[in-house]
Amino acid sequence: MNKNFRVITINGVRGIIVAVFIVFGLVSGFIVSPGWVCMSLWNVIFEQSNIVSKMNLFQGILLWLIIALSLYALNNKRALIGFGSYQGLSPEQIRDIMNRARQSENKIFNDIKKNDEIKCEDSKTSTDTIQCEEVKVEDTNEVRK
C-alpha cells in the first residue's frame, strides 16, 4: 500500500457537516461565482440593447461552463482541433498502401496454404485410419484483379 496515501474518515454528524461544507464551498467557488460574474457582465454589456434579454444565474453558470470547457479543449494537447482543408492522399501513396496490404495478405494466405497442404494420417487402431485430405487455397491475386 502507498505510504503517501491518506484516508479521510468521516465520523458522525460533525464529519458529514464538514464534508457537505467543503463540497458546497468548492461548487460555489468554481461554478456559481464565475457564473454570477458571467451573468453580471452579460447584463451590463447588453443592458442598453433590447435585442438580447437579461440572463439569470442558471444561464450564467451555463455560459461559464461553455467558456471553461472551450478553453480546456483548445489548450489540451491530446485533442487536436484543426481548421482548414484536408489535402488527402496522392495516387502514389494510395498505390503504395494497397501494395503493402496485398503483400501482407499474401503472406497470411501462404502460411495458411502451407498448413493446409500437410497430409496427415493418424491410425487409431490397426484397422481404422483417419486421413486428412489436401485442401487447396485459390490464388488471391486472381480474385482481386
C-alpha positions as CSV (number, residue, x, y, z in Angstrom):
1,M,0.0,0.0,0.0
2,N,1.2,3.5,-0.8
3,K,2.5,5.2,2.3
4,N,1.7,8.7,1.0
5,F,-2.0,7.7,0.5
6,R,-4.2,9.4,3.1
7,V,-7.6,8.1,4.1
8,I,-10.2,10.7,5.1
9,T,-12.6,9.3,7.7
10,I,-15.9,11.0,8.4
11,N,-17.1,10.3,12.0
12,G,-20.6,11.2,13.0
13,V,-22.7,14.2,12.1
14,R,-19.9,16.7,12.6
15,G,-17.9,15.0,9.9
16,I,-20.8,14.9,7.5
17,I,-21.4,18.6,8.1
18,V,-17.8,19.4,7.4
19,A,-17.8,17.3,4.2
20,V,-21.0,19.0,2.9
21,F,-19.5,22.4,3.7
22,I,-16.3,21.5,1.7
23,V,-18.4,20.3,-1.3
24,F,-20.6,23.5,-1.2
25,G,-17.5,25.7,-0.9
26,L,-15.9,24.1,-4.0
27,V,-19.1,24.3,-6.0
28,S,-19.7,27.9,-5.1
29,G,-16.1,28.9,-5.7
30,F,-15.6,27.2,-9.0
31,I,-19.0,27.1,-10.6
32,V,-21.5,29.6,-9.0
33,S,-19.2,32.6,-8.5
34,P,-17.8,32.6,-12.1
35,G,-21.4,32.0,-13.4
36,W,-22.6,35.0,-11.4
37,V,-19.7,37.1,-12.9
38,C,-20.6,36.0,-16.4
39,M,-24.3,36.8,-15.8
40,S,-23.4,40.3,-14.4
41,L,-21.1,41.1,-17.3
42,W,-23.7,39.9,-19.8
43,N,-26.4,42.0,-18.2
44,V,-24.2,45.1,-18.0
45,I,-22.9,44.8,-21.6
46,F,-26.2,44.2,-23.2
47,E,-28.4,46.3,-20.9
48,Q,-28.8,49.1,-23.5
49,S,-29.9,46.9,-26.4
50,N,-33.4,45.5,-26.4
51,I,-32.4,42.7,-28.8
52,V,-30.8,40.4,-26.2
53,S,-32.7,39.6,-23.0
54,K,-31.3,39.6,-19.5
55,M,-29.6,36.5,-18.1
56,N,-30.4,34.7,-14.9
57,L,-27.9,32.8,-12.7
58,F,-28.6,29.4,-14.3
59,Q,-27.8,30.8,-17.7
60,G,-24.7,32.5,-16.4
61,I,-23.5,29.2,-15.0
62,L,-24.1,27.5,-18.4
63,L,-22.2,30.3,-20.1
64,W,-19.3,29.9,-17.7
65,L,-19.3,26.1,-18.3
66,I,-19.2,26.7,-22.1
67,I,-16.3,29.1,-21.7
68,A,-14.3,26.8,-19.3
69,L,-14.8,23.7,-21.5
70,S,-13.9,25.5,-24.6
71,L,-10.7,26.8,-23.1
72,Y,-9.9,23.3,-21.8
73,A,-10.5,21.8,-25.3
74,L,-8.3,24.4,-27.0
75,N,-5.4,24.1,-24.5
76,N,-5.5,20.3,-24.3
77,K,-2.5,18.8,-26.2
78,R,-4.2,15.4,-26.7
79,A,-7.3,16.8,-28.5
80,L,-6.5,18.3,-31.9
81,I,-8.8,20.8,-33.4
82,G,-7.8,21.9,-36.8
83,F,-9.3,24.4,-39.2
84,G,-8.6,24.2,-43.0
85,S,-9.0,21.8,-45.8
86,Y,-7.9,18.2,-46.0
87,Q,-5.5,17.6,-48.8
88,G,-5.9,13.8,-49.0
89,L,-3.5,11.2,-50.3
90,S,-1.8,11.2,-53.7
91,P,-2.5,8.3,-56.1
92,E,1.1,7.1,-55.5
93,Q,0.6,6.9,-51.7
94,I,-2.7,5.0,-52.2
95,R,-0.9,2.5,-54.6
96,D,1.9,2.1,-52.0
97,I,-0.6,1.4,-49.2
98,M,-2.5,-1.1,-51.3
99,N,0.7,-2.9,-52.4
100,R,1.8,-3.3,-48.7
101,A,-1.7,-4.6,-47.8
102,R,-1.6,-7.1,-50.6
103,Q,1.9,-8.3,-49.6
104,S,0.8,-8.9,-46.0
105,E,-2.4,-10.6,-47.1
106,N,-0.4,-12.9,-49.5
107,K,2.0,-13.8,-46.6
108,I,-1.0,-14.8,-44.5
109,F,-2.6,-16.9,-47.2
110,N,0.7,-18.6,-48.0
111,D,1.1,-19.6,-44.3
112,I,-2.5,-20.9,-44.3
113,K,-1.8,-22.8,-47.6
114,K,1.3,-24.4,-46.1
115,N,-0.6,-25.6,-43.0
116,D,-3.5,-26.9,-45.1
117,E,-1.3,-28.9,-47.5
118,I,0.1,-31.2,-44.9
119,K,-1.2,-34.6,-45.2
120,C,-1.9,-36.4,-42.0
121,E,-2.6,-40.0,-41.2
122,D,-3.5,-41.0,-37.7
123,S,-4.1,-44.6,-37.0
124,K,-6.4,-45.2,-34.1
125,T,-6.4,-48.9,-34.3
126,S,-4.8,-51.3,-36.7
127,T,-7.9,-51.2,-39.0
128,D,-9.1,-47.6,-38.7
129,T,-7.1,-44.8,-40.3
130,I,-8.1,-41.1,-40.5
131,Q,-6.8,-39.3,-43.5
132,C,-6.8,-35.5,-43.9
133,E,-7.4,-34.5,-47.5
134,E,-5.3,-31.9,-49.1
135,V,-7.1,-28.5,-49.2
136,K,-6.1,-26.1,-52.0
137,V,-6.4,-22.4,-51.4
138,E,-7.1,-20.3,-54.5
139,D,-4.6,-17.7,-55.6
140,T,-5.8,-14.4,-54.1
141,N,-4.2,-12.3,-56.8
142,E,-6.5,-13.7,-59.5
143,V,-9.6,-12.9,-57.3
144,R,-8.6,-9.3,-56.8
145,K,-7.9,-8.5,-60.4
